[in-house]
Amino acid sequence: PNRWTAPSYQRRIPISARFGLDYSKATIKYQRERIKKLLGNRAQTDRIKRREYFLEMENSTVVLAPFGWGEFNYRDYHAFLSGALLVKPNMSHMETWPDLYRDGVTMLSFDWDLDTMLDVLETALQDKDGYLGIAETGQETYKRHLASEQAEELFAERVYSVITE
């Protein structure tokens, strides 16, 4: 990626929550339908054209990213690129590399049953400046492992550590 939007960029859209609902798997469809219902008129969830989607993310304070075929999805990475605060279901059960899913450090999470989702969103939106650091740390972590001068070395070190353990 060569286009990064600073988290401090002035944003006019509170929440970006664009996701599809047409899934044959009830496990995916259920959470997404429930999120749409809980959001009500707080955010639009209908799909939009790709260019509009990226512009919306760059102008959004929070990107809400429900699970897809697995826990993480492209929207997570788009949130880091756009400098928005990533908010998604809790990922503490997984070990990832790079470690992008540190609740309260690189992103915010809510319970899988969605009981805390609206509270997490409201708290983040009411204290944008307080949560700006989380968006900054998320973007810097992503950037460091993907597009920095030391990204190749970090990757090689990780592969080596996995092979030698």
C-alpha positions as CSV (number, residue, x, y, z in Angstrom):
1,P,0.0,0.0,0.0
2,N,1.2,3.5,-0.7
3,R,-1.8,5.5,0.5
4,W,-2.1,6.0,4.2
5,T,-4.4,8.5,5.9
6,A,-3.3,9.8,9.2
7,P,-5.5,9.0,12.2
8,S,-5.5,12.6,13.1
9,Y,-7.1,13.5,9.8
10,Q,-10.4,15.5,10.4
11,R,-13.2,12.9,9.9
12,R,-16.9,13.7,9.3
13,I,-18.4,10.2,9.4
14,P,-18.8,8.6,12.8
15,I,-19.0,4.9,11.8
16,S,-18.3,3.0,8.6
17,A,-20.0,-0.4,8.7
18,R,-20.3,-1.6,5.2
19,F,-20.8,-5.4,4.9
20,G,-22.8,-7.9,3.0
21,L,-25.7,-9.9,4.4
22,D,-26.0,-12.4,1.6
23,Y,-24.3,-15.4,3.1
24,S,-25.5,-19.0,3.0
25,K,-23.8,-19.8,6.3
26,A,-26.1,-18.9,9.2
27,T,-23.0,-18.4,11.4
28,I,-21.9,-15.5,9.4
29,K,-25.3,-14.1,8.4
30,Y,-26.7,-14.1,12.0
31,Q,-24.0,-11.8,13.5
32,R,-24.1,-9.4,10.6
33,E,-27.9,-9.2,10.6
34,R,-27.9,-8.6,14.3
35,I,-25.3,-5.9,14.0
36,K,-27.3,-4.1,11.3
37,K,-30.4,-4.2,13.6
38,L,-28.4,-2.9,16.6
39,L,-26.9,-0.1,14.6
40,G,-30.3,1.1,13.5
41,N,-29.7,4.5,11.9
42,R,-26.3,5.1,13.4
43,A,-24.5,3.8,10.3
44,Q,-25.3,2.6,6.8
45,T,-24.4,-1.0,6.2
46,D,-25.3,-1.4,2.5
47,R,-22.5,-2.1,0.1
48,I,-21.2,0.7,-2.0
49,K,-18.7,1.1,-4.9
50,R,-15.1,0.4,-4.0
51,R,-13.9,4.0,-4.5
52,E,-16.7,5.3,-2.3
53,Y,-16.0,2.6,0.3
54,F,-12.3,3.7,0.6
55,L,-13.3,7.4,0.7
56,E,-15.8,6.7,3.4
57,M,-13.3,4.8,5.5
58,E,-10.8,7.7,5.2
59,N,-13.5,10.0,6.5
60,S,-14.7,7.7,9.3
61,T,-13.7,7.8,12.9
62,V,-14.6,4.2,13.5
63,V,-14.6,1.2,11.2
64,L,-16.9,-1.6,12.5
65,A,-15.7,-5.0,11.2
66,P,-17.8,-8.0,11.9
67,F,-16.4,-11.5,11.3
68,G,-16.5,-12.9,7.8
69,W,-15.5,-16.4,6.8
70,G,-13.1,-16.2,9.8
71,E,-12.3,-13.7,12.5
72,F,-10.3,-11.3,10.4
73,N,-11.0,-9.8,7.0
74,Y,-9.9,-7.2,4.5
75,R,-11.9,-4.5,6.3
76,D,-9.5,-4.7,9.3
77,Y,-6.5,-3.9,7.1
78,H,-8.5,-1.1,5.3
79,A,-9.2,0.4,8.7
80,F,-5.5,0.5,9.5
81,L,-4.7,2.0,6.1
82,S,-7.3,4.7,6.5
83,G,-6.3,5.6,10.0
84,A,-9.7,4.8,11.5
85,L,-10.2,3.1,14.8
86,L,-10.9,-0.6,14.2
87,V,-13.8,-2.0,16.3
88,K,-14.7,-5.7,16.0
89,P,-15.6,-8.8,18.0
90,N,-13.1,-9.9,20.6
91,M,-10.0,-11.6,19.1
92,S,-8.2,-12.5,22.3
93,H,-8.5,-16.3,21.6
94,M,-6.2,-16.0,18.6
95,E,-2.5,-15.5,18.3
96,T,-1.7,-13.5,15.1
97,W,1.4,-12.1,13.5
98,P,1.7,-9.3,13.4
99,D,-0.1,-8.8,16.6
100,L,-2.8,-6.4,15.3
101,Y,-5.6,-7.3,17.5
102,R,-4.6,-6.0,21.0
103,D,-7.8,-4.7,22.6
104,G,-7.3,-1.2,23.8
105,V,-3.9,-0.9,22.2
106,T,-4.3,-1.3,18.4
107,M,-8.1,-1.7,18.2
108,L,-11.3,-2.0,20.4
109,S,-13.3,-5.1,20.8
110,F,-16.8,-6.1,21.9
111,D,-18.3,-9.4,23.2
112,W,-19.3,-12.0,20.7
113,D,-22.9,-11.9,21.8
114,L,-22.8,-8.2,20.8
115,D,-24.1,-7.0,24.2
116,T,-21.3,-4.5,24.6
117,M,-21.0,-3.4,20.9
118,L,-23.1,-0.2,21.2
119,D,-21.3,0.8,24.4
120,V,-17.9,0.4,22.9
121,L,-18.9,2.4,19.8
122,E,-20.5,5.2,21.9
123,T,-17.5,5.5,24.2
124,A,-15.1,5.7,21.3
125,L,-17.1,8.3,19.5
126,Q,-17.6,10.4,22.7
127,D,-13.9,10.5,23.4
128,K,-12.4,10.7,19.9
129,D,-9.2,12.3,21.2
130,G,-8.8,9.7,23.9
131,Y,-9.0,6.9,21.4
132,L,-6.9,8.5,18.7
133,G,-3.8,6.9,20.1
134,I,-5.3,3.5,19.6
135,A,-5.9,4.2,15.9
136,E,-2.3,5.6,15.6
137,T,-0.8,2.5,17.3
138,G,-2.9,0.2,15.1
139,Q,-1.8,2.0,11.9
140,E,1.9,2.1,13.0
141,T,1.9,-1.6,13.9
142,Y,0.4,-2.5,10.5
143,K,2.7,-0.1,8.6
144,R,5.8,-1.3,10.5
145,H,5.2,-4.9,9.5
146,L,4.0,-4.3,6.0
147,A,5.6,-1.2,4.5
148,S,8.6,-0.1,6.6
149,E,12.3,-0.6,5.9
150,Q,12.5,-3.3,8.5
151,A,9.3,-5.2,7.3
152,E,11.3,-7.8,5.3
153,E,13.6,-8.4,8.3
154,L,10.7,-8.7,10.7
155,F,9.1,-11.3,8.5
156,A,12.3,-13.3,8.1
157,E,12.8,-13.2,11.8
158,R,9.3,-14.5,12.4
159,V,9.7,-17.3,9.9
160,Y,13.0,-18.3,11.4
161,S,11.6,-18.3,15.0
162,V,8.7,-20.5,13.9
163,I,11.0,-23.0,12.1
164,T,13.5,-23.2,15.0
165,E,11.0,-23.5,17.9
